[in-house]
Each structure stands twice: as C-alpha cells, then as structure tokens.
Amino acid sequence: MTSNNETNQTKRTGLDLGALQEHIRTVYAADDRPWVIGYSGGKDSTCALQLIWSAIRTLPEDARRKPIFVLSSDTLVETPVIVNYIDETLAAINAAAADQNMPITAQKVVPEISDSFWVNLIGRGYPAPSKRFRWCTERLKIDPANAFIKNRVAEYGEVVMVLGVRSSESATRAQVMSLHKIDGTSLSRHSTLPGAFVFTPIETFSVDDVWAFLLQNQSPWGSDNRDLLAMYRNAQAGECPLVVDKQTESCGNSRFGCWVCTVVTKDKAMEALVENGEEWLEPLLDLRDELAETQNPERKREFRDFRRRDGSVTFVGDAEASIPGPYLFEYRKELLRKLLEAQEQVNANAPPGEKTDLIQVEELREIRRIWRSEQGDWGDAVSETLKAVTGKELPADATDGFEFQADDAKVLADVCAAHDLPPRLLAQLLEAERSVRGLKRRTLIHRKIASILEQEWRDETIVLNERKARLKDREASSSNPLFETES
C-alpha cells in the first residue's frame, strides 16, 4: 500500500517508492540468508535502513522470519558528536524493533585493542597515516566488520550485506558496484568475503532523493531526521560508509570520519563543526593538525627514529639519510600527554551528554605493555603521565604484573653506562628471558636473542658517517679507470 508521502515523493523525484519497497520485500523473502545492514549514522545508511524497515514492517509478523543485523563500526577515534549520535540511535533502533516485533538488532563493532589507532601510533610508534602508508583502514574498519560478517556466515552459511551506497557518488564506486553483479538477481558477490552477497537498495538515488525521503518520512525508531540534516549543515559533511573492503575510498575532506585522519590535507568537517558553535572540539582539531605536521618532509626527522621498527636501517639508492622509522619514544610520550590534555579540555567544555574518552583504559594498558617490553620503560611512563594530567591511577589487572620497576631501571642505566651499552638492548634481552621463563623447551630464546642482537644499536651519527664513507669510497673507485697492460 502506497502512503501519501510516498506518492508525493514519487511526483517530486521520479522515484517509485512503492515499487522499491515491494522489491525490497521480494528480495527479503527470496531466501533464508540473514541481512547485515551497514549503518554509519549518515544520510545514505539512514535512508537505506529506514526504507527497509518500512518495507519489512508491512509484512505479516510470521513472514518477518529472517534476522536483520544493523552493524555500525566505531574506530574508537570517531568524532565525539557522531559517536554519541550513533550510540543513541542504536539504542533507539533496538527499543523500537522490540516494540514493533521487527527482526532487527543493532550493534557496533570496534577494533581489537592491539589494533587500535592509539596503540599503534603512540604504543608502537606508527607514523600518522598517509596516502602512501594508510595502515589504519584495515585495522580499524575492515577487520572488525569482516569478523562480524564471517561469524554470521559461519552461523548461517551465507549472508546478504545491505549497503547504503549510491552509484552517483563517484565513477569508481559505480564501477565497483557493477563489477560483481549477479545476472538475473538484485545481488552482487562480495569482492573479498566468501558466502557474503551485497544488496544496494538506494543505488540509483541522488543526494536530493535521499534528503527528500528522509525529510518526508518519519523515522520508524523515533529519531528526527531534521537533526541529522542540521548536523550535516554544521559540518558541511558527507557520509563515511561502513568499510568492508579496500576498494572503498578513505573518508576525508568534507566527510564525517575519524577525527585523527591525516590522509587528507584538512579536516573540513571538524573545522566546520568548530566554526558553527562546537568550539569544545577545537583541542581535537589542534592535535590532528599536529599529527599532520609530522608528515611534513622537512620535519619528519624531528619526530621519527632513523631505524625501522625491527631495528634495521634502510637506505634507498645513494641516499645518505635512512628511511624514517617509527616515532621517537620521547615524542610518543609527548603525544600521550597532549592526547590526555585534549581529553581533559574537551570534557571540561563539552555540552551535557557529550563527554567522551579519547583513549580507552585498555589502550593505555596495552601501550604500557609495549613500552615496557620494547622500550625498557620500567618506570611506567603511561601511569605517570595519566596521573600527572588527570589525577587518576591506571587500574591494574592480573595481566599487569611486571618484575622490573623504576629503581631497577636506574640500576640498569648505571650498569650500561659502565660498560658502554644501550640500556634498551639489555632491557630487551632481560624481557626476552622473562618471556620464556617456565617453558620446558627454551629453543625460542635463542631466536629472540639473535633477533635483538641483529638490530642496529649504534648511534645515528656513527651509522650515517659509515654510510657516507662507503658512498665516498664507491664513488672514488668508480672514477678510477682500469688500465690494461700491453701484451
């Protein structure tokens, strides 16, 4: 049955919403594969979910037999305004689904703590993501969403992913969407996930179609789509979709996405939010801009080690300088302090209900573990920084036990100074021994010791001077011609 709103929108946009909803019901009833709807909280995914909800709700309750999972991905570095909006919306979706006897459950997925942005950037020293080294997307978005989908495939055999993507967004997206189409059906094969199919109900929609539908049709879970429109206007933003493959372009420029994103030159969405009254978010913008500055080719060596994470030193061609490695440990400690200070400032000025943790307790623990094992940070700089900035203690748990303390670090430094050894070298050797204690077979320790000793432990000046000398010798030898003696 076609509503007056649907009839009016058909006249204004040329879309036949009644036919589209009948098509959705047909696809839904065609098989037993559950649906997974990617929901980012933006206009396109909201439009797709609302369309499907209104279509399925007209079915008799006994025909609503297939489960529909609404899946939202939280990278743990989303803009706080968006995180709070999505959390409230997911709760409203679950409440409304239960009240209306809809087969819908909403939940969000997050990255594994060891894969989180701050654990990699502050803990391991990964440089801020760039177009050439975009290490974040797979860890923060693709892997968590794909893990959920794979679990549903294991449970049900196959699933249908419903994505709020439109072919008019870009030529690349249109090409990707058409590439995996299955002839004679409305589904496509997922590009990387076996057992997963893709359904794109708003594929032919324009931006105007999306907003016309949202503003002329009431949200079935009780949200006000005018609030969504206001958020877009304030941020001058587009939507950052659920990412489940590497073909989906990175969010950036004017899109809602991670507030730490340095893949783009400027975070226009965050800048617009600040300019339109959300001044409490300004510390996030300042920190993001600082991370972007560490990518400046002229300043990279201020922030980054001359060694790679594995302790090797890599040169390209005849370059005298090595390829920059991870952030220096001292700079990582500075970043942690600035992140915690930004968190304090944001929460001190945030409107009611908008307070947020920019970094999770579990991330702080993992950073502490990495710093202790890789940097010999026995003095526990994470706990010291947290206490100094926030006045809070880092809660301990059963996995936090560590034998070496700050006093031990002083003894280690004295011993290493007496024997002209890098303290980190000896700290890593001791950690390697501690990690295999109690094991019956200790063959692993030999590989660990060899790996540690093979790292470059000399000062940068010594290594680079040696490099220059080798290049000079090679140049000198190549410029001397070889003379053949007369026979």
C-alpha positions as CSV (number, residue, x, y, z in Angstrom):
1,M,0.0,0.0,0.0
2,T,1.4,3.4,-1.0
3,S,1.3,6.2,1.5
4,N,0.6,9.9,0.7
5,N,4.3,10.7,1.5
6,E,5.4,8.0,-1.0
7,T,3.1,9.3,-3.7
8,N,4.3,12.9,-3.2
9,Q,7.9,11.9,-3.3
10,T,7.3,9.9,-6.5
11,K,5.9,13.0,-8.1
12,R,8.8,15.2,-6.9
13,T,11.8,12.9,-7.6
14,G,10.5,10.4,-10.1
15,L,11.2,7.5,-7.6
16,D,8.5,4.9,-7.3
17,L,8.9,4.2,-3.6
18,G,6.0,1.8,-3.5
19,A,7.6,-0.3,-6.2
20,L,11.0,-0.1,-4.5
21,Q,9.6,-1.3,-1.2
22,E,7.8,-4.1,-2.9
23,H,11.2,-5.0,-4.5
24,I,12.8,-5.0,-1.1
25,R,10.2,-7.3,0.3
26,T,10.7,-9.7,-2.6
27,V,14.5,-9.8,-2.1
28,Y,14.0,-10.3,1.6
29,A,11.6,-13.2,1.2
30,A,13.5,-14.9,-1.6
31,D,15.8,-17.0,0.6
32,D,16.9,-17.7,4.2
33,R,20.1,-15.6,4.2
34,P,20.0,-13.1,7.0
35,W,20.7,-9.4,6.2
36,V,23.5,-7.3,7.7
37,I,22.8,-3.6,7.2
38,G,25.9,-1.4,7.3
39,Y,24.9,1.7,9.4
40,S,27.2,4.7,9.8
41,G,24.7,7.1,11.1
42,G,24.9,9.3,8.0
43,K,22.2,10.2,5.4
44,D,22.7,7.3,3.0
45,S,22.8,4.4,5.5
46,T,19.9,6.0,7.4
47,C,17.9,6.2,4.2
48,A,18.6,2.6,3.4
49,L,17.7,1.3,6.8
50,Q,14.5,3.4,7.0
51,L,13.4,2.2,3.6
52,I,14.0,-1.5,4.6
53,W,12.3,-1.0,7.9
54,S,9.2,0.5,6.4
55,A,9.1,-2.2,3.7
56,I,9.5,-5.2,6.1
57,R,7.1,-3.8,8.7
58,T,4.2,-4.2,6.2
59,L,4.8,-8.0,6.1
60,P,2.8,-10.2,8.4
61,E,4.7,-10.9,11.6
62,D,5.2,-14.6,10.7
63,A,6.8,-13.5,7.4
64,R,9.4,-11.5,9.2
65,R,11.4,-14.6,9.7
66,K,14.9,-13.6,8.7
67,P,17.1,-11.8,11.2
68,I,18.3,-8.3,10.2
69,F,21.5,-7.2,11.9
70,V,22.3,-3.4,11.9
71,L,26.0,-3.1,12.1
72,S,27.9,0.1,12.9
73,S,31.7,0.4,13.1
74,D,33.3,2.5,15.7
75,T,37.0,3.0,15.1
76,L,37.4,4.5,18.6
77,V,38.6,7.7,17.0
78,E,35.3,8.9,15.6
79,T,34.2,12.5,16.1
80,P,32.6,12.5,19.5
81,V,29.4,14.2,18.2
82,I,29.0,11.3,15.8
83,V,29.8,8.6,18.4
84,N,27.1,9.9,20.8
85,Y,24.6,10.3,18.0
86,I,25.1,6.7,16.8
87,D,25.0,5.2,20.3
88,E,21.7,6.9,21.0
89,T,20.4,5.8,17.6
90,L,21.4,2.2,18.0
91,A,19.6,2.1,21.4
92,A,16.5,3.6,19.8
93,I,16.6,1.1,17.0
94,N,16.8,-1.8,19.4
95,A,13.9,-0.4,21.6
96,A,11.7,0.3,18.6
97,A,12.4,-3.1,17.0
98,A,11.3,-4.9,20.2
99,D,8.2,-2.7,20.5
100,Q,7.2,-3.3,16.8
101,N,8.1,-7.0,16.7
102,M,10.7,-6.4,14.0
103,P,13.5,-9.0,13.5
104,I,16.1,-6.2,13.8
105,T,19.0,-6.0,16.3
106,A,21.6,-3.2,16.2
107,Q,25.1,-3.3,17.5
108,K,28.5,-1.8,16.8
109,V,31.9,-3.4,16.4
110,V,35.3,-1.9,17.5
111,P,38.8,-2.9,16.6
112,E,40.9,-5.2,18.7
113,I,42.7,-3.2,21.4
114,S,46.1,-4.4,19.9
115,D,44.9,-2.9,16.5
116,S,43.6,0.4,17.8
117,F,44.8,3.7,16.5
118,W,46.5,4.9,19.7
119,V,48.1,1.6,20.4
120,N,49.7,1.6,17.0
121,L,50.6,5.3,16.9
122,I,51.6,6.0,20.5
123,G,52.4,2.5,21.6
124,R,54.3,1.1,18.5
125,G,55.2,4.5,17.0
126,Y,53.5,4.1,13.7
127,P,53.6,7.5,11.9
128,A,50.3,9.3,11.3
129,P,48.6,7.6,8.3
130,S,49.2,9.0,4.8
131,K,48.1,8.1,1.3
132,R,51.3,6.0,0.9
133,F,51.1,4.3,4.3
134,R,47.4,4.1,5.2
135,W,47.8,1.4,7.9
136,C,44.6,2.4,9.8
137,T,41.7,1.5,7.5
138,E,42.2,-2.3,7.5
139,R,42.8,-2.5,11.3
140,L,40.1,0.0,12.4
141,K,37.3,-0.6,9.9
142,I,37.7,-3.6,7.6
143,D,38.8,-6.2,10.1
144,P,36.2,-5.6,12.8
145,A,33.3,-5.5,10.3
146,N,34.6,-8.5,8.4
147,A,35.0,-10.5,11.6
148,F,31.3,-9.9,12.4
149,I,30.2,-10.9,8.9
150,K,32.4,-14.1,8.9
151,N,30.8,-15.1,12.2
152,R,27.4,-14.7,10.7
153,V,28.5,-16.7,7.6
154,A,29.7,-19.5,9.9
155,E,26.4,-19.4,11.8
156,Y,24.0,-19.2,8.8
157,G,26.0,-20.4,5.8
158,E,25.6,-17.2,3.8
159,V,24.5,-13.6,4.4
160,V,23.3,-10.6,2.4
161,M,25.0,-7.3,3.2
162,V,22.8,-4.3,2.7
163,L,24.8,-1.1,2.0
164,G,23.6,2.4,1.6
165,V,25.8,3.2,-1.3
166,R,24.9,5.1,-4.4
167,S,26.4,4.8,-7.9
168,S,26.1,8.6,-8.4
169,E,28.7,9.3,-5.6
170,S,31.6,8.6,-7.9
171,A,32.6,6.8,-11.1
172,T,34.9,4.5,-9.1
173,R,32.0,3.4,-6.9
174,A,29.7,2.8,-9.8
175,Q,32.3,0.7,-11.5
176,V,32.9,-1.4,-8.3
177,M,29.2,-1.8,-7.8
178,S,28.6,-3.1,-11.3
179,L,31.7,-5.4,-11.4
180,H,30.3,-8.1,-9.2
181,K,26.7,-8.1,-10.2
182,I,25.0,-11.5,-10.5
183,D,22.9,-11.7,-13.7
184,G,19.2,-12.1,-13.1
185,T,19.3,-11.0,-9.4
186,S,19.5,-7.8,-7.4
187,L,22.6,-9.1,-5.6
188,S,26.3,-8.8,-6.1
189,R,29.0,-11.0,-4.9
190,H,31.2,-9.5,-2.2
191,S,34.6,-8.8,-3.6
192,T,36.6,-10.5,-0.7
193,L,34.2,-12.3,1.6
194,P,33.1,-15.8,0.6
195,G,29.5,-16.5,1.5
196,A,28.6,-12.8,1.5
197,F,26.4,-11.1,-1.0
198,V,25.6,-7.4,-1.4
199,F,22.3,-5.6,-1.9
200,T,22.2,-1.9,-2.6
201,P,18.6,-0.7,-2.4
202,I,19.4,3.1,-2.9
203,E,21.9,2.5,-5.7
204,T,20.0,4.8,-8.1
205,F,19.2,7.6,-5.6
206,S,20.7,11.0,-5.9
207,V,21.6,13.2,-2.9
208,D,18.3,15.1,-3.4
209,D,16.4,11.8,-3.4
210,V,18.0,10.8,-0.1
211,W,17.1,14.0,1.7
212,A,13.6,14.1,0.2
213,F,12.9,10.7,1.5
214,L,14.4,11.4,5.0
215,L,12.6,14.7,5.4
216,Q,9.2,13.5,4.1
217,N,9.1,10.2,6.0
218,Q,9.2,9.8,9.8
219,S,11.9,7.6,11.3
220,P,10.4,4.3,12.4
221,W,12.7,4.3,15.5
222,G,11.7,7.8,16.6
223,S,14.7,9.9,15.5
224,D,14.2,13.3,14.0
225,N,15.9,13.4,10.6
226,R,16.0,17.2,10.8
227,D,18.6,16.8,13.5
228,L,20.7,14.7,11.0
229,L,20.3,17.5,8.4
230,A,21.4,20.1,10.9
231,M,24.5,18.0,11.8
232,Y,25.4,17.8,8.1
233,R,24.9,21.6,7.6
234,N,27.1,22.4,10.6
235,A,29.8,20.1,9.4
236,Q,29.3,20.7,5.6
237,A,29.9,16.9,5.5
238,G,29.3,13.8,3.5
239,E,29.0,10.3,4.8
240,C,31.7,7.9,5.8
241,P,30.2,4.5,4.9
242,L,30.8,1.1,6.6
243,V,34.1,-0.1,5.0
244,V,34.3,-3.8,4.3
245,D,36.9,-3.9,1.5
246,K,39.9,-1.9,0.3
247,Q,38.0,-0.6,-2.8
248,T,36.0,1.8,-0.6
249,E,37.7,5.2,-0.7
250,S,39.1,6.7,2.5
251,C,36.9,9.3,4.3
252,G,38.3,12.7,4.4
253,N,37.9,16.3,3.1
254,S,34.3,17.1,4.0
255,R,33.2,13.7,5.2
256,F,32.4,12.6,8.7
257,G,35.1,10.2,9.7
258,C,38.0,9.7,12.2
259,W,38.9,13.0,13.8
260,V,42.6,12.0,13.7
261,C,42.5,11.4,9.9
262,T,45.7,12.8,8.3
263,V,45.2,11.1,4.9
264,V,43.6,14.4,3.8
265,T,45.2,17.8,4.0
266,K,42.5,19.4,6.2
267,D,39.6,18.0,8.2
268,K,36.9,20.3,6.8
269,A,34.1,18.6,8.7
270,M,35.8,19.2,12.0
271,E,36.7,22.7,11.1
272,A,33.1,23.5,10.1
273,L,31.8,22.0,13.3
274,V,34.1,24.3,15.4
275,E,33.2,27.3,13.3
276,N,29.5,26.5,13.7
277,G,29.5,26.5,17.5
278,E,31.2,23.3,18.6
279,E,34.2,25.1,20.0
280,W,34.7,22.4,22.6
281,L,36.1,20.1,19.8
282,E,38.9,22.5,19.0
283,P,41.6,20.6,21.0
284,L,40.9,17.6,18.8
285,L,41.5,19.7,15.7
286,D,44.7,21.1,17.1
287,L,46.1,17.6,17.9
288,R,45.0,16.3,14.5
289,D,46.9,19.2,12.8
290,E,50.0,18.5,14.8
291,L,49.9,14.8,13.7
292,A,49.6,16.1,10.1
293,E,52.6,18.3,10.6
294,T,54.7,15.3,11.5
295,Q,54.3,14.2,7.8
296,N,56.0,17.4,6.6
297,P,59.1,16.1,4.7
298,E,61.2,18.9,6.1
299,R,60.3,18.0,9.7
300,K,60.0,14.2,9.7
301,R,63.4,13.6,11.3
302,E,62.4,15.7,14.3
303,F,59.8,13.1,15.2
304,R,61.0,9.8,13.8
305,D,63.7,7.3,14.5
306,F,66.4,6.6,11.9
307,R,65.8,2.9,12.5
308,R,62.8,0.8,11.4
309,R,60.6,-1.0,14.0
310,D,62.6,-4.2,13.5
311,G,65.8,-2.3,14.4
312,S,67.2,-2.2,10.9
313,V,68.4,0.8,9.0
314,T,67.2,1.2,5.4
315,F,68.6,3.4,2.6
316,V,67.2,4.0,-0.9
317,G,69.6,4.2,-3.7
318,D,72.6,6.5,-2.9
319,A,70.7,8.5,-0.3
320,E,72.9,9.4,2.7
321,A,69.8,9.6,5.1
322,S,67.9,6.5,6.1
323,I,64.2,6.0,5.6
324,P,62.4,7.3,8.7
325,G,61.1,4.7,11.1
326,P,58.6,4.9,14.0
327,Y,58.0,8.0,16.1
328,L,60.8,8.5,18.7
329,F,59.9,7.3,22.1
330,E,60.2,10.7,23.7
331,Y,57.8,12.1,21.1
332,R,55.3,9.3,21.8
333,K,55.4,10.2,25.4
334,E,54.7,13.8,24.5
335,L,51.8,12.7,22.2
336,L,50.2,10.7,25.1
337,R,50.4,13.8,27.3
338,K,48.9,16.0,24.7
339,L,46.1,13.5,24.0
340,L,45.2,13.2,27.7
341,E,45.3,17.0,28.0
342,A,43.0,17.3,25.0
343,Q,40.6,14.8,26.6
344,E,40.5,16.9,29.8
345,Q,39.8,20.1,27.8
346,V,37.1,18.6,25.7
347,N,35.3,17.1,28.6
348,A,35.6,20.3,30.7
349,N,33.8,22.2,27.9
350,A,31.5,19.6,26.3
351,P,27.8,20.1,26.4
352,P,25.8,17.8,28.7
353,G,25.8,14.3,27.5
354,E,28.7,14.8,25.0
355,K,31.6,13.8,27.3
356,T,33.9,11.2,25.8
357,D,37.1,9.1,26.4
358,L,39.5,9.9,23.6
359,I,41.6,6.9,24.7
360,Q,40.4,3.8,26.5
361,V,41.8,2.3,29.7
362,E,42.5,-0.9,27.8
363,E,44.5,1.0,25.3
364,L,46.6,2.6,28.0
365,R,47.4,-0.8,29.4
366,E,48.4,-2.1,26.1
367,I,50.6,0.9,25.4
368,R,52.2,0.4,28.8
369,R,52.9,-3.3,28.0
370,I,54.5,-2.4,24.6
371,W,56.7,0.4,26.1
372,R,57.9,-1.9,28.9
373,S,58.9,-4.8,26.5
374,E,60.2,-2.7,23.6
375,Q,61.5,0.5,25.2
376,G,62.6,-0.8,28.6
377,D,60.1,1.6,30.2
378,W,60.3,0.1,33.7
379,G,59.4,3.5,35.2
380,D,55.9,3.2,33.8
381,A,55.6,6.5,31.9
382,V,52.0,5.7,31.0
383,S,50.8,5.7,34.6
384,E,52.9,8.7,35.5
385,T,51.5,10.7,32.6
386,L,47.9,9.7,33.3
387,K,48.3,10.7,37.0
388,A,50.0,14.0,36.2
389,V,47.4,15.1,33.6
390,T,44.2,13.7,35.0
391,G,45.0,12.9,38.6
392,K,43.7,9.3,38.0
393,E,45.5,6.0,38.6
394,L,45.7,3.4,35.8
395,P,43.8,0.4,37.1
396,A,45.8,-2.7,37.4
397,D,44.6,-6.2,36.5
398,A,46.0,-9.7,36.6
399,T,48.0,-9.3,33.4
400,D,49.8,-6.1,34.5
401,G,52.4,-8.0,36.7
402,F,55.9,-6.8,35.8
403,E,59.0,-7.6,37.7
404,F,61.1,-4.6,36.9
405,Q,60.4,-1.2,38.4
406,A,61.8,2.4,38.2
407,D,64.6,1.6,40.7
408,D,65.7,-1.3,38.5
409,A,65.8,1.0,35.5
410,K,68.3,3.2,37.4
411,V,70.5,0.2,38.2
412,L,70.3,-0.9,34.6
413,A,71.3,2.5,33.3
414,D,74.3,2.6,35.7
415,V,75.5,-0.9,34.5
416,C,75.0,0.0,30.9
417,A,76.9,3.3,31.3
418,A,79.8,1.5,32.9
419,H,80.0,-1.0,30.0
420,D,79.1,1.4,27.2
421,L,75.9,-0.4,26.3
422,P,72.4,0.9,25.2
423,P,70.0,0.4,28.2
424,R,67.3,-0.7,25.7
425,L,69.5,-3.5,24.5
426,L,69.9,-5.1,27.9
427,A,66.3,-4.4,28.8
428,Q,65.1,-6.3,25.7
429,L,67.4,-9.2,26.5
430,L,66.0,-9.4,30.0
431,E,62.5,-9.2,28.7
432,A,63.2,-12.0,26.2
433,E,64.5,-14.2,29.1
434,R,61.5,-13.3,31.2
435,S,59.0,-14.2,28.4
436,V,60.2,-17.8,28.2
437,R,60.6,-18.4,31.9
438,G,58.8,-21.6,33.0
439,L,58.7,-23.1,29.5
440,K,60.1,-26.7,29.2
441,R,61.5,-26.1,25.7
442,R,63.6,-22.9,25.6
443,T,64.7,-23.1,21.9
444,L,62.7,-19.9,21.3
445,I,65.0,-17.8,23.5
446,H,67.9,-18.3,21.0
447,R,65.8,-16.9,18.2
448,K,64.7,-14.0,20.3
449,I,68.3,-13.2,21.4
450,A,69.5,-13.4,17.8
451,S,66.8,-11.0,16.7
452,I,67.6,-8.5,19.3
453,L,71.4,-8.6,18.7
454,E,70.9,-8.2,15.0
455,Q,69.3,-4.8,15.4
456,E,71.2,-1.6,14.9
457,W,72.2,-0.4,18.3
458,R,74.8,2.2,17.4
459,D,74.2,6.0,17.4
460,E,72.7,7.6,14.3
461,T,75.8,9.7,13.8
462,I,78.0,6.6,13.6
463,V,75.7,4.8,11.2
464,L,75.3,7.8,8.9
465,N,79.0,8.6,8.9
466,E,79.7,5.0,7.9
467,R,77.2,5.3,5.1
468,K,78.8,8.5,3.8
469,A,82.2,6.9,3.9
470,R,81.0,3.8,1.9
471,L,79.4,6.0,-0.7
472,K,82.5,8.1,-1.0
473,D,84.7,5.0,-1.4
474,R,82.4,3.7,-4.1
475,E,82.4,6.9,-5.9
476,A,86.2,7.1,-5.8
477,S,86.6,3.5,-7.0
478,S,84.2,4.0,-9.9
479,S,86.0,7.2,-11.1
480,N,89.4,5.4,-11.4
481,P,89.7,3.7,-14.8
482,L,91.3,0.3,-15.0
483,F,94.4,0.2,-17.3
484,E,95.3,-2.9,-19.3
485,T,99.0,-3.7,-19.5
486,E,100.4,-4.1,-23.0
487,S,101.0,-7.7,-24.2
